[in-house]
Amino acid sequence: MNRRSFSIESTSVSDAAPNTFHKVISNRHFAGRHLITSTMAGGAAAVLLIGIVLCVGGVTELLTLRMMAEDRGLLPTAEGLIEGPINRILIQTILAVPFLHDSGSTLTFLFAAAAVLLVLRSLLRGYAHTRISHHVAAAVKRLREHIHRHTLRSNPGDLTGVQRRTSASLFRQTAQTLEDSSRDWGFRQLTSSCDITVLVLLLLATQWRVGLECVVPVLVCWYVYRLETERHGASASLLAEQMERGVQKLTDDLDKAQIVAGYGMEKLEHEQFSSSLQLYQQRREQMHQQLLRRRWVSLVIVIVSVTVPGFLIARHLLFGSAIGPPAAVMLTTLVVLITLSLQRLQEVPVLAGMAVVAADEINQFLLRVPAVSQVVGARFLEPMSRSLQFNQVSVETETDPELISNLDLKFECGQRVALLALDRHEAEALVSLIPRFRDPINGQVLIDGQDIRRVTLESLRAEAVHVGGQEPVFSATVLENITAGQEGISRQDAIEASKSVHAESFIRQLPKGYETPLGEHGVILDPGQVFRLSLARAVARKPALLVIQEPEATLDEETKTMLDDAYQRICNDRTVIFLPSRLSTVKKCNRLVLIHQGRVADDGTHEDLMRSSELYRHWEYMRFNVFR
């Protein structure tokens, strides 16, 4: 028997990519080389707000001068500005640019400048969003790679599909939630913080006393609104949980009809039900009142945050000399923009919370220790030459803690065995122990007297190959599906293996033969062709021990005939264990082992068991009798 080996990629949990939210993206990332350009873009976009607000103030100033019959553009403004760092720049600009001396051209310029600045701001914010998206997507891509690798290492013996569904949910929904939340968190955190900083500085630079009077109530209202939102969220969650328990109790009461009628308990049950229903209605009313209260509080906060700054600006405009109409418009614009930025910033903690939950869920999955690992000092396994033995093995799953219980079983080398069970999970669990897709919780699996936990996974899985009945086709060529990327398997080996299992007959009919792409973006094979391809993949490795789980799908007569002949060819000089779905396969095995309730119930040939085993006759009836 030639020995083929193939590598098994293994990585430790410590190699996992960053798996917490603040390692995916955090404030310190904005100063790193990956996001420094997005930080600069966000800051530049915020600075452009200064120009936009100045354009708004310039238009207001121009309209005010026009109402005063001044038709010299912004020249009167330059003459009336008080000396200062910013004002000096404005004065020199107005005096140096001729078209700012005419009201019509000045108005055109201000609107054009505002439009250009808005476009530039949108482009800069879009660039920052793209850079943050790329950074987060790269981090989540690494996490998905680790989820995929950890799943392949941890779930080969997943009989019930629970682990597979968990991994799929993490890979799709949880990772996507982490990516979306982290991206939105980063963008809002960066742009809103930059905008608020620039707007507050401009507000104070315009007229710092009036600006300070306006910005303080806005910040206080925002802080109160945030506290109120958090308090309402916690209270609403508690009430919702209580209401859910109440609904569950009321629903459970509906299942008591028989015992209530039998013991004449209608009055007592109705009184208890009415009491529970009253309590549920009270909690619903509390929830409704709390929602109304939150709406009113939010409305009051919004009204205060708008009216107080507006009142202060109007008071200074009417009764003071600190600001004029243009400054009042600029201050009002700045207050509105600050309020909008604070609203966007309000969602940052919510996004962070969603991202933290998703990241922690992924982190907990990656920290799970695989059920199967290779011991230090493991030895190379020689091809099986004597026996395969299960010694007092026990297996448990998420749904059945005693699926296999203290089972003893021995197969001699060269036997063709059919492993049967009324519960297919029992047979699948037993054969999954052979290539160590899972380990028993108790007992040993021995090949030629050697505990397979003491041998390398690479050599074990090279000599004990499992062919699943529902194995998928990889999105690759036919040849790559057979060789599985192993350099030790040549094209000629793949062709010979295909011929031995009659896969050559359909492969030659494909558009490009062995180079035909399969899978989602290639040719789609029927279940019989997929199974023969899986057999070719296994035979190409020339294993000493072969486990074949036949597909449950209905096969045509031609495929059945080819499989019967293929079994005759591949069963020579090796031990083959079948998990059969066809009676013809059962009859052609020289030994049948029936597992029931976790133990070996019967052992013999088909003819012997049909005569002596009532359990086997029941199994045969349940699986193959046309009148069942």
TIVEX-532615 format. One line per field, with one value per residue (C-alpha): x, y, z; residue number from 1; residue in one letter. Coordinates in pm, whole numbers, plus 50000, padded with zeros to 5 digits. Example, Ala and Ser with C-alpha at 12.3 -4.5 7.8 and 13.67 -1.06 7.14 Angstrom:
2
u = 51230	51367
v = 49550	49894
w = 50780	50714
pos = 1	2
code = A	S
This chain:
628
u = 50000	50153	50143	50025	50041	49900	49948	49689	49706	49699	49717	49695	49427	49694	49742	49391	49350	49244	48909	48777	48602	48872	49132	48926	48895	48941	49039	49408	49364	49294	49656	49793	49928	49614	49374	49591	49480	49115	49174	49329	49039	48785	48966	48987	48616	48544	48763	48565	48266	48438	48426	48065	47953	48150	47972	47638	47746	47869	47534	47352	47589	47535	47157	47180	47394	47154	46867	47071	47116	47484	47585	47960	47974	48159	48366	48151	48204	48582	48572	48370	48558	48756	49125	49205	49385	49084	48933	49266	49268	48907	48979	49282	49094	48796	49018	49239	48962	48787	48467	48392	48331	48013	47703	47595	47933	47988	47656	47743	48087	47955	47699	47951	48209	47956	47864	48229	48306	48007	48123	48479	48347	48137	48439	48662	48401	48351	48725	48737	48443	48613	48941	48766	48557	48869	49043	48745	48677	49038	49017	48683	48822	49100	48840	48638	48953	49007	48642	48677	49005	48876	48557	48752	48963	48680	48374	48463	48273	47964	47686	47387	47488	47473	47836	47806	47503	47683	47987	47771	47585	47911	48059	47758	47543	47777	48082	47865	47718	48071	48181	47879	47882	48259	48256	47968	48120	48454	48304	48068	48331	48584	48368	48134	48421	48611	48297	48206	48561	48581	48227	48279	48608	48442	48149	48383	48589	48280	48178	48307	48076	47758	47893	47963	47614	47465	47678	47652	47274	47309	47577	47380	47064	47260	47408	47066	46913	47186	47129	46753	46797	47018	46781	46480	46661	46742	46390	46226	46437	46329	45960	45984	46133	45859	45594	45744	45731	45372	45270	45445	45257	44925	44999	45096	44762	44585	44735	44552	44211	44197	44303	44088	43782	43854	43881	43623	43879	43725	43655	43996	44178	43976	44054	44428	44419	44237	44494	44784	44613	44556	44924	45021	44790	44941	45290	45175	45030	45357	45545	45305	45330	45706	45718	45495	45706	46022	45867	45763	46103	46278	46047	46115	46491	46480	46266	46502	46810	46654	46474	46738	47018	46763	46640	46994	47092	46770	46817	47173	47061	46773	46901	47277	47559	47776	47644	47473	47244	47529	47687	47345	47286	47633	47581	47242	47392	47675	47437	47223	47529	47662	47323	47314	47672	47583	47283	47512	47757	47467	47454	47826	47779	47496	47712	48002	47779	47659	48017	48141	47870	47950	48327	48292	48074	48339	48614	48445	48415	48782	48889	48719	48975	48930	48802	49071	49439	49771	49972	50336	50562	50295	50427	50375	50104	50189	49914	49665	49767	49589	49282	49073	48937	48696	48764	48490	48429	48161	48043	47815	47662	47482	47147	47238	47481	47488	47487	47755	47803	48097	48099	48341	48396	48677	48725	48985	49201	49052	48690	48401	48168	47825	47770	47396	47184	46823	46958	47200	47387	47514	47684	47810	47953	48136	48306	48391	48622	48842	48998	48962	48702	48604	48743	48547	48482	48590	48771	49021	49030	49320	49472	49700	49697	49813	49599	49523	49546	49919	49978	50001	49678	49851	49945	49613	49399	49620	49552	49191	48984	48616	48383	48067	47739	47664	48012	48009	48190	48461	48450	48753	48834	48757	49127	49162	48854	49019	49372	49243	49552	49796	50117	50183	49887	49965	49725	49775	49686	49364	49276	49338	49125	48845	48851	48833	48510	48358	48386	48582	48262	48104	48427	48521	48180	48235	48329	48696	48733	48946	48995	48621	48531	48274	48060	47869	48034	48091	47918	47664	47683	47401	47423	47553	47832	47927	47950	48171	48393	48424	48515	48784	48925	48954	49090	49359	49519	49540	49431	49446	49112	48817	48486	48210	47882	47642	47418	47052	46953	46779	47023	46942	46995	47305	47473	47385	47540	47857	47883	47849	48135	48338	48302	48434	48744	48824	48756	49046	49345	49190	48940	48614	48338	48007	47727	47489	47174	47116	47018	47246	47545	47435	47401	47747	47923	48071	47989	47702	47721	47401	47432	47135	47110	47483	47596	47649	47312	47381	47678	47673	47588	47269	47129	47210	47061	46746	46687	46796	46759	46421	46592	46771	46448	46289	46580	46557	46181	46214	46481	46383	46031	45812	45500	45647
v = 50000	50332	50597	50947	51239	51584	51886	52013	52383	52454	52781	52856	53072	53325	53390	53530	53870	54166	54061	54346	54656	54896	54690	54701	55080	55332	55697	55612	55468	55821	55913	55596	55566	55391	55669	55980	56090	56043	56246	56525	56506	56524	56822	56997	56935	57092	57395	57448	57519	57847	57957	57845	58032	58342	58326	58318	58613	58797	58753	58882	59181	59256	59248	59476	59729	59714	59802	60101	60211	60116	59979	59942	59570	59484	59805	59954	59629	59659	60018	59929	59616	59643	59555	59194	58888	58754	59092	59219	58933	59009	59382	59321	59063	59295	59588	59382	59209	59458	59262	59265	59638	59578	59431	59218	59056	59013	58829	58600	58531	58449	58200	58042	58019	57860	57601	57518	57486	57256	57033	57023	56944	56656	56520	56536	56369	56103	56039	56010	55769	55557	55537	55442	55184	55026	55014	54853	54614	54495	54426	54244	54047	53919	53826	53636	53449	53346	53245	53030	52874	52813	52658	52417	52315	52291	52164	51858	51634	51855	51596	51813	52123	52350	52458	52506	52733	52930	52979	53080	53335	53481	53491	53661	53859	53925	54018	54241	54413	54472	54617	54847	54969	55026	55214	55440	55491	55595	55830	56002	56022	56182	56422	56530	56595	56799	56993	57076	57190	57422	57556	57637	57816	58016	58094	58233	58419	58591	58744	58540	58669	58622	58296	58159	58255	58066	57752	57678	57608	57395	57178	57150	57048	56790	56642	56626	56467	56202	56118	56101	55869	55630	55629	55564	55286	55100	55142	55042	54727	54623	54686	54502	54200	54202	54230	53938	53722	53829	53734	53398	53327	53422	53197	52907	52939	52854	52501	52416	52357	51981	51983	52290	52125	51790	51931	52208	52485	52732	53000	52982	52973	53266	53473	53401	53472	53803	53903	53824	54003	54310	54317	54287	54576	54790	54731	54816	55138	55212	55157	55388	55658	55633	55670	55980	56123	56072	56242	56543	56566	56541	56807	57041	56989	57061	57372	57503	57434	57635	57918	58015	58081	58246	58471	58570	58652	58854	59041	59142	59240	59463	59606	59582	59694	59381	59225	59336	59149	58965	58850	58744	58532	58379	58300	58145	57934	57821	57723	57521	57343	57267	57122	56898	56779	56697	56494	56291	56249	56125	55803	55725	55539	55330	55230	55154	54933	54734	54690	54582	54315	54179	54184	54009	53739	53673	53686	53424	53193	53232	53162	52822	52547	52297	51960	51783	51875	51707	51606	51697	51419	51254	50970	50891	50632	50340	50203	49984	49617	49432	49586	49888	49874	50086	50030	50145	50465	50716	51013	51300	51582	51907	51726	51378	51335	50955	50909	50637	50470	50243	50077	49794	49700	49556	49544	49321	49447	49390	49360	49522	49636	49802	50015	50050	50238	50342	50681	50778	51011	50706	50557	50898	50971	50640	50677	51043	50914	50731	51035	51228	51472	51444	51258	51031	51166	50826	50526	50474	50421	50192	50121	49818	49858	50220	50497	50735	51034	50963	50987	51292	51418	51440	51072	50958	51145	51027	50661	50689	50882	50967	51011	51197	51140	51510	51648	51979	52056	52320	52617	52491	52266	51894	51816	52052	51895	51553	51654	51907	52114	51842	51848	51481	51374	51393	51440	51074	50967	51169	51015	50660	50725	50866	50560	50323	50481	50547	50925	50934	50863	51202	51403	51339	51475	51808	52110	52114	51770	51777	52153	52228	52470	52334	52487	52812	52970	52649	52325	52190	51813	51583	51398	51076	51259	51453	51129	50960	51270	51240	50875	50967	51227	50963	50681	50911	50918	50536	50506	50180	50253	50404	50519	50565	50732	50687	50978	50978	51123	50892	50764	50641	50275	50345	50524	50240	49986	50192	50231	49856	49795	50080	49926	49594	49773	50001	49747	49528	49538	49786	49802	49972	50080	50173	50386	50256	50405	50117	49761	49624	49775	49616	49271	49286	49359	49055	49198	49408	49588	49735	50011	50080	50312	50370	50008	49719	49546	49289	49171	48929	48886	49001	48649	48568	48889	48856	48521	48603	48977	49139	49478	49434	49332	49647	49857	49697	49757	50122	50191	49986	49844	50008	49985	50165
w = 50000	49895	50158	50072	50308	50294	50516	50758	50827	51197	51383	51749	51903	51995	51622	51599	51442	51660	51796	52008	51884	52001	51816	51499	51521	51801	51852	51838	51488	51359	51436	51274	50925	50797	50894	50921	50574	50665	50981	50775	50529	50813	50964	50627	50567	50905	50825	50506	50729	50818	50455	50416	50728	50618	50282	50465	50677	50366	50190	50497	50520	50151	50192	50497	50306	50013	50242	50358	49992	49994	49653	49698	49759	50080	50095	50375	50568	50533	50648	50957	51072	51394	51368	51456	51312	51121	51041	50904	50653	50554	50512	50291	50082	50024	49932	49701	49501	49268	49201	49578	49539	49338	49502	49202	49141	49515	49555	49262	49408	49755	49627	49389	49666	49903	49636	49564	49936	49986	49700	49836	50184	50046	49857	50165	50385	50119	50110	50490	50482	50214	50406	50729	50541	50390	50728	50903	50613	50622	50997	50965	50669	50895	51157	50897	50794	51156	51195	50882	50998	51351	51212	50993	51290	51543	51355	51139	51383	51406	51381	51471	51274	51581	51553	51179	51221	51492	51271	50974	51186	51314	50965	50809	51051	51344	51134	50913	51220	51349	51016	50972	51333	51341	51011	51113	51459	51310	51054	51297	51569	51335	51136	51416	51658	51398	51301	51661	51741	51438	51484	51853	51777	51499	51729	51993	51733	51590	51924	52212	52485	52282	52137	52484	52600	52305	52308	52681	52684	52369	52532	52856	52671	52471	52791	52960	52650	52648	53016	52962	52663	52859	53157	52937	52753	53075	53213	52883	52863	53214	53140	52807	52981	53243	52972	52781	53094	53149	52795	52832	53156	52999	52702	52927	53106	52781	52794	53117	52963	53026	53392	53467	53315	53478	53832	53802	53849	53602	53865	54032	53700	53567	53877	53845	53474	53527	53790	53559	53270	53488	53584	53219	53125	53403	53268	52917	53051	53230	52907	52722	52991	52994	52617	52633	52914	52711	52409	52616	52786	52450	52306	52597	52565	52191	52244	52514	52301	52016	52194	52451	52196	51964	52245	52343	51985	51927	52257	52167	51819	51940	52268	52243	52019	52035	51710	51391	51154	50970	51297	51426	51116	51145	51515	51441	51161	51387	51668	51426	51283	51632	51731	51423	51488	51849	51727	51500	51789	52005	51801	51855	52190	52043	51746	51980	52193	51892	51772	52117	52146	51798	51860	52196	52040	51774	52035	52252	51952	51859	52217	52220	52238	51950	52068	51866	51882	51820	52124	52164	52041	51824	51606	51239	51174	50950	50719	50900	50868	51151	51311	51405	51759	51962	52331	52573	52373	52468	52259	52346	52140	52220	52203	52332	52624	52577	52201	52226	52563	52652	52310	52226	51862	51651	51273	51114	50832	50485	50597	50415	50695	50693	51004	51069	51322	51367	51472	51195	51434	51624	51320	51204	51549	51560	51220	51293	51566	51313	51138	51467	51348	51713	52014	52250	52597	52728	52583	52301	51928	51832	51492	51507	51886	51874	52025	51739	51977	51994	51619	51395	51244	50905	50890	51044	50791	50508	50598	50725	50470	50516	50215	50311	50135	50108	50047	49856	49533	49557	49322	49129	48836	48833	48873	49169	49328	49309	49413	49671	49604	49718	49517	49597	49382	49013	48726	48633	48988	48964	48628	48752	49062	48846	48622	48917	49046	48699	48735	48409	48217	48299	48335	47971	47866	48044	47828	47932	48083	48397	48358	48372	48653	48898	49168	49183	48878	48681	48589	48838	48892	48998	49336	49179	48996	49308	49506	49246	49244	49623	49588	49332	49572	49845	49626	49482	49828	49838	50205	50398	50568	50387	50539	50279	50370	50080	49974	50073	49736	49489	49224	48876	48783	48574	48863	49101	48866	48832	49210	49266	49025	49179	49526	49395	49267	49559	49836	49733	49971	50212	50498	50402	50640	50478	50613	50347	50202	49953	50039	49767	49946	50274	50117	49958	50287	50461	50803	50939	51272	51412	51672	51897	52199	52198	52196	51954	51932	51656	51451	51157	50789	50622	50601	50966	51101	50893	51064	51417	51480	51521	51554	51220	51048	51189	51061	50717	50708	50814	50553	50248	50271	50005	50228	50529
pos = 1	2	3	4	5	6	7	8	9	10	11	12	13	14	15	16	17	18	19	20	21	22	23	24	25	26	27	28	29	30	31	32	33	34	35	36	37	38	39	40	41	42	43	44	45	46	47	48	49	50	51	52	53	54	55	56	57	58	59	60	61	62	63	64	65	66	67	68	69	70	71	72	73	74	75	76	77	78	79	80	81	82	83	84	85	86	87	88	89	90	91	92	93	94	95	96	97	98	99	100	101	102	103	104	105	106	107	108	109	110	111	112	113	114	115	116	117	118	119	120	121	122	123	124	125	126	127	128	129	130	131	132	133	134	135	136	137	138	139	140	141	142	143	144	145	146	147	148	149	150	151	152	153	154	155	156	157	158	159	160	161	162	163	164	165	166	167	168	169	170	171	172	173	174	175	176	177	178	179	180	181	182	183	184	185	186	187	188	189	190	191	192	193	194	195	196	197	198	199	200	201	202	203	204	205	206	207	208	209	210	211	212	213	214	215	216	217	218	219	220	221	222	223	224	225	226	227	228	229	230	231	232	233	234	235	236	237	238	239	240	241	242	243	244	245	246	247	248	249	250	251	252	253	254	255	256	257	258	259	260	261	262	263	264	265	266	267	268	269	270	271	272	273	274	275	276	277	278	279	280	281	282	283	284	285	286	287	288	289	290	291	292	293	294	295	296	297	298	299	300	301	302	303	304	305	306	307	308	309	310	311	312	313	314	315	316	317	318	319	320	321	322	323	324	325	326	327	328	329	330	331	332	333	334	335	336	337	338	339	340	341	342	343	344	345	346	347	348	349	350	351	352	353	354	355	356	357	358	359	360	361	362	363	364	365	366	367	368	369	370	371	372	373	374	375	376	377	378	379	380	381	382	383	384	385	386	387	388	389	390	391	392	393	394	395	396	397	398	399	400	401	402	403	404	405	406	407	408	409	410	411	412	413	414	415	416	417	418	419	420	421	422	423	424	425	426	427	428	429	430	431	432	433	434	435	436	437	438	439	440	441	442	443	444	445	446	447	448	449	450	451	452	453	454	455	456	457	458	459	460	461	462	463	464	465	466	467	468	469	470	471	472	473	474	475	476	477	478	479	480	481	482	483	484	485	486	487	488	489	490	491	492	493	494	495	496	497	498	499	500	501	502	503	504	505	506	507	508	509	510	511	512	513	514	515	516	517	518	519	520	521	522	523	524	525	526	527	528	529	530	531	532	533	534	535	536	537	538	539	540	541	542	543	544	545	546	547	548	549	550	551	552	553	554	555	556	557	558	559	560	561	562	563	564	565	566	567	568	569	570	571	572	573	574	575	576	577	578	579	580	581	582	583	584	585	586	587	588	589	590	591	592	593	594	595	596	597	598	599	600	601	602	603	604	605	606	607	608	609	610	611	612	613	614	615	616	617	618	619	620	621	622	623	624	625	626	627	628
code = M	N	R	R	S	F	S	I	E	S	T	S	V	S	D	A	A	P	N	T	F	H	K	V	I	S	N	R	H	F	A	G	R	H	L	I	T	S	T	M	A	G	G	A	A	A	V	L	L	I	G	I	V	L	C	V	G	G	V	T	E	L	L	T	L	R	M	M	A	E	D	R	G	L	L	P	T	A	E	G	L	I	E	G	P	I	N	R	I	L	I	Q	T	I	L	A	V	P	F	L	H	D	S	G	S	T	L	T	F	L	F	A	A	A	A	V	L	L	V	L	R	S	L	L	R	G	Y	A	H	T	R	I	S	H	H	V	A	A	A	V	K	R	L	R	E	H	I	H	R	H	T	L	R	S	N	P	G	D	L	T	G	V	Q	R	R	T	S	A	S	L	F	R	Q	T	A	Q	T	L	E	D	S	S	R	D	W	G	F	R	Q	L	T	S	S	C	D	I	T	V	L	V	L	L	L	L	A	T	Q	W	R	V	G	L	E	C	V	V	P	V	L	V	C	W	Y	V	Y	R	L	E	T	E	R	H	G	A	S	A	S	L	L	A	E	Q	M	E	R	G	V	Q	K	L	T	D	D	L	D	K	A	Q	I	V	A	G	Y	G	M	E	K	L	E	H	E	Q	F	S	S	S	L	Q	L	Y	Q	Q	R	R	E	Q	M	H	Q	Q	L	L	R	R	R	W	V	S	L	V	I	V	I	V	S	V	T	V	P	G	F	L	I	A	R	H	L	L	F	G	S	A	I	G	P	P	A	A	V	M	L	T	T	L	V	V	L	I	T	L	S	L	Q	R	L	Q	E	V	P	V	L	A	G	M	A	V	V	A	A	D	E	I	N	Q	F	L	L	R	V	P	A	V	S	Q	V	V	G	A	R	F	L	E	P	M	S	R	S	L	Q	F	N	Q	V	S	V	E	T	E	T	D	P	E	L	I	S	N	L	D	L	K	F	E	C	G	Q	R	V	A	L	L	A	L	D	R	H	E	A	E	A	L	V	S	L	I	P	R	F	R	D	P	I	N	G	Q	V	L	I	D	G	Q	D	I	R	R	V	T	L	E	S	L	R	A	E	A	V	H	V	G	G	Q	E	P	V	F	S	A	T	V	L	E	N	I	T	A	G	Q	E	G	I	S	R	Q	D	A	I	E	A	S	K	S	V	H	A	E	S	F	I	R	Q	L	P	K	G	Y	E	T	P	L	G	E	H	G	V	I	L	D	P	G	Q	V	F	R	L	S	L	A	R	A	V	A	R	K	P	A	L	L	V	I	Q	E	P	E	A	T	L	D	E	E	T	K	T	M	L	D	D	A	Y	Q	R	I	C	N	D	R	T	V	I	F	L	P	S	R	L	S	T	V	K	K	C	N	R	L	V	L	I	H	Q	G	R	V	A	D	D	G	T	H	E	D	L	M	R	S	S	E	L	Y	R	H	W	E	Y	M	R	F	N	V	F	R
